[in-house]
């Protein structure tokens, strides 16, 4: 039977009233981490590096694949370490190492493979800045209000998506891309180190007999892992290729970019709404409802329908996916194995996000249109819905 580490008698409101510093610290930590500013600032470096080194857009943006590969490699390991030794040490070490790795990246020369290798190094150094660490911290602190708490935590990435271009863009424009990387390094250190000191505070310690820290491989957890991988492949591909698909339809590039910006709005809304609903209804039912949205988006885009509704529907899916995987893990796996199990699932999600966009692009290039890629994406999402609908009851019911 799973042990609950939150106060059983507390209501969701009481949990949030006492645990909001943990949620705020986790949101800030993730916002300045690899899945926050580390990911959403990548596009700002494409044009400057093209101009300096003559690399193509695809070559520069290939850094995203290596960044996701780093999360895939590191997430299960740091999750296991967090289960065994706690989150604070790993978080502090990561927020110290990541700025140093970015400093090395800022000195990169004209070697494309050095650019890729150093981004992999940055991602590995930033292993303690991802939800593999912080979702564990929040899940141990909250029970009844866990869904909303995880949603609020993951708003850190949405905030980074909105603020990074606005704040970092002028720095790069005026002082160059190398200074931009140094600015990211300074932000990570100034924000990440202080908040990482709060990691795990207010959470009852896990007894040694409970702190197993193993990856659970039950049938339901394998299904959740497959769900995570498929969502990584499909949703990442759809979001990244949204603008190119619209441009192929004759939409001006600037207008297509404005349409894509609506994805961010939907992501933020979905984070809050999905988390709130998870605390009140059976999470797989809620997830099925929200993940019907990208199926409809695929159909709209396949039929050359209106772009804004499709973008909003994709945003709802992007806002639900990581929250859903974190919450599912906390309800279907033992909390004493949360870090290792969720780390493995997050790693597979990141692997999917690394290979999905180039796979979608290859299918589009091979067939001359995105129709086949959209059809395959829709079919894959229908499989995801079936897998979610058959997860069944939680491992143990939330405390009431």
N, C-alpha and C positions, 0 to 999 in steps of 0.2 A: 504494500500500500504506500502511495506517495506521501511524503511528509510535507505539509504546508508550512512555510516559514513566515507567512504574514499572520497578523493577529486575526484569529477566526471570528471574533465578535465585531470587527470593524466593518462599517458600511463602505461602499466605494468612495463616498464623499469624505469620510473620516480618514480613509487610507490616503487620499490625495492631499488632504489638509496637513497630515503629518509627514507625508513622503514626497511633497513637491520639490524639496531641494535635490533629492535623488533624480527625479525626472528632469529638472532643469540642468543639472550637471551632465546627465547622459545626453540630453539634446545638444548642449554646447559641444560636448566631446565628439559626438558623431558629426556635427556640423562642420567642425574643422578637421575631420578625419578623412580617410581615403574614400569613403562613400558619400562625403559631403563636398567640401571645397576641392579635395583632391581629384574628384571625378568631374565636377561641374565647371572647373576652371580649364580643363584640357583644351577646349575649343578655342580659348583665347590665345593659345600659343601656335596655332596652325599657320596663320598668315606670317607672323614674324620669322618663324623657322623656315618657311618656304622662301622668304626673301633672303635670308642669310645663307642658307645651305643649298637652296635649289631643290629641296625635297618636294615630292608631290603631296597633295592633301591627304591621300590615303596613307602614304608613308608616315607622315607626322602623326595622324590620328591613330595609327597602329599601336601607339603607346597605350591606348585604352585596353587593348587585348592583353598586354603584359601586366597592366595594373590589375585587371580582373584575375589573371592567372596567379598573381601573388596572393590574392585573397583566397583563391581556391586551394593553394598549397598551404597557407598558414592558418586559416580559420579552424580546421579541426584540431590542430596542435594547440593553438592558444586557448581554445575552448576546453580541451582536456586539462591544460595547465591551470586554468582558472578554477575548474572543479577541484583540483587537487590542492592548490596553493592560494586560491583567492584571486580576485580581479585586480586589486590595487597595484600590486607589484608589476604585473604585466602592463597595465595601463601607463604607469609612470615611466617604465623603461621605453615603451613605444613612443610616448610623447617627447622623450629625450632623443631617441634614435632617429625619428622621422625628420626633424629639422636638419640633422647632420646629413642624412641621405639627400635631402633637397639641396643642401649646399653643394654636395658633390654633383648633383644633376645640373646645377646652374653653371658649372664649369665645362659642360660637355662640348666637344668639338664637332667636326663635320661627319663623324661616323654615325650612321643611322643605327647600327647595332649597339653602339654605346648608349644612344638615346633609349633604345628599348631595354637594355640591360639595367640601366640606372633607374628606369621607371619600375622595373621588377624589384630592384633593391628598395626603392621608396615604398612600394606596396608591402613588401615583407617587413620592413621596419615599422610600417604603420599597422601591423596586425592587431595591435591593441586599441586601435581607434575605430574599429568596426563594431556592428551589432553583435558579433560573436562574443564580445566582452560585455557590452553595455546592455543588451537585452537580458543577459543573465542577471546583471545587477538589479534591473527593474523587476524582473520576474520573481526574484527572491524577496523583494520588498513589498510587492503587491499580490493580492489574490483576487478579491471580488472586483476591484477596479483595474485589473491587469491590462485588459484590452485598451482602455482609454489611456492608461499610463504609457503603454508601448506606442500608441499612436502619437501621443504628445512628444515622446522621445524622438520618434522618427521624423517629426516635423523639423528637426534640426537639418536634415538633408534638403527638405524643401526650402527652408530659409537660405541655405547655402546656394541653392540653385538660383534664387532670386537676387541675392546680395553679391555673390562672387563676380558676375560680369560687371555689375554697376560699380563696385569698389575697386576691383583689380584691373579692369579694362583701362581706365585712365593712367594707372601706374605703368602698365606695359607700354601704352602709347607714348608716354612722356619719357620713360627711363629705360625701356627695353625689356625683353622677355626674361633676361637673367635677373634683373631686379625684381620682376614679378615673382619669380620662384623664391627669391629671398624674402619677399613680403609674405608669401604663404608660409614659409618656414618660421618666420617671426610670429605670425598669428597662431600657428599650431603650438608653439612653445608657450606663448603668453596666455593662451586660453586653455590649452590641453593639460599642461602640468598642474595648474591649480585645481581644475575640476577633477583630475584623476586622483587627487588626494582624498576626494569624497567617495570614491568607488567603494561600494560595499558598506558604507556607514549606515547604521539603522537596520541592518539585516542580522538576524540571529545567526551565529556561526553554525556551520554544518559539522556535525559530529564526525570524527574520523571514520567510524564504521559506516557512515552514510556517504562520505565523500569518495565515491567510487570513480567518478569521472570517466565513464566508458561510453562509447558510441552504442546506443541501443539500435538493434537491427531486427525488431519485431516486424511482422507483416505490415502493420499500420505505419510504422516509421519509414519503412522502405517505400511505401506509397507516397508519403509526404516528401521524401527525398526526390522521387521521380517527378512529383508535382513541382517542386522547386526548380529542378533542372529544366523542365519543359517551359515553365514560366520565364526563366532566365533567357532561354533561347528565343522564345516567340515575342514577348513584350519588348525586350531590348531591341530586337530587330525592327519591330513595327515603329517604335518611337524614333529610332535613329534614321530610319528610311522614310519617315513621314514627309519631311521637306523635299527630298529628291522625288518622291512619288508625285507630290503636288506640282513641282516644277516640270516634270514630264507631262503633266496634263495642261501645261501652258500657264500656270499661275506664276506671276512674277516672284522672284526669289525673296524680295523684302516682304511681300504679302504672305508668302508661305512661312517665313520665319515668325511673323505675327500670329499666324494660326497655331504654329507649334508652341508658342508661348502660353497658349491656353492650357496646354498639358500640365504646366506647373501649377496653375490655379486648381485644376481638378485633383492633382496629387495632394495638395495641402488639405482640401476639403475631405477627400477620401480618408486621409490619415485619421482625422477626428471622428468622422461618422462611423467608419468601420470599427474603430476601437470601442466606441460607445456601444455599438450594436453587439459586438462580441461579448460584452459584459452582461447583456440582457437576453440574448438568444443563442441557440446552439450555433457555434462559430462556422461549421461547414455549410449550414444553410445560408448564412450571411455571405460567406465567400462565394458560394454558387451564384447568388444574386448579383454580386459585383463583378464576377468574372464572366458573366454573360455579356458584359459591356464590350470587351474587345472582340468577341465573336461578331457582335453587331457592327463594330467598327470595321472589321475585315470585310463584311458584306457591303457596307457603304462604300468603302474604297474600291472594292472589286467592281461595283456597279457605277463607279465614277460619280458617286453622290456627293452631298455637301461636306466640305472639309472640316468645318468647325465642330459639328456634332461628333464626327469621327475622332477628332483630337481630344475632345472632352471625355469621350468614352475610353480612349486609351489612357488618359490621365487617371480616371477612376481605377483602372486596373493596376497602373503603376503605383498608385497610392495604397492599394490593398495588399499587394503581393508580399512585401517584406514583413509587414505587420502580421499578415496571416500566417506565414511560416514561423515567425517567432512565437505567436500565440499557440498555434497547433502543437509546437514542440513542448511548450509548457504544460499542455493539457494531456498529451498522449505519451510523454516520456516522464520519467522520474526527475524531479528538480535537481537531485544530487548528480544527475548525469546531463543536466541541461547544457552546460558549456560545450562538452564534447559532441553531443548529439546535434545541437543547433549549429555548431561550428561546421560539422560535416555537411549539413543541409545548406547552410549559407555558402560554403565552398562550392557545392554543386550548382547552386543558383548562379554564382559568379562565373563558373566555367561555362554555363549556358549563355550568360550574357557576353562572354568573350567570343564564342563561336557563332552565335545567332546572327549578328549583323553581317559579317562577311558571307555567311551561308545564304542569307536572304539576297545579298548583292550578287552573289554568283548565280543564283537561280534567275534573277532579273536579267543579268547580262546574257545568260545562256538562251533564254526564251524571247528576249526583246521586250518584255513587259513584266510588271509585277503581279500579273493575274495568278500564275501558278503558285508563287510564293505566298500570296494572300490566301489562296484556297488551302494550301498546306497548313498555314498558320491557323486558319479557322478550324480545320479538322483536328489539329493538335490541341487547341483550346477546348474543343468538345470532349476530347479524351481527358483533359485536366478536370473538367466539370464532373465526369463520371467517377474519376478517382476520388474527388473531394466528397461527392455525394455518398460514397460507400465507406467513409472512414468510421462511421458508427459512434457509439457513446465515448465520452472521455475516459481516460485511464481511471481516474477517480473524480467524482463530482466536486466542483468548487465548494469551498466551505460556505455554509449558509447560517 
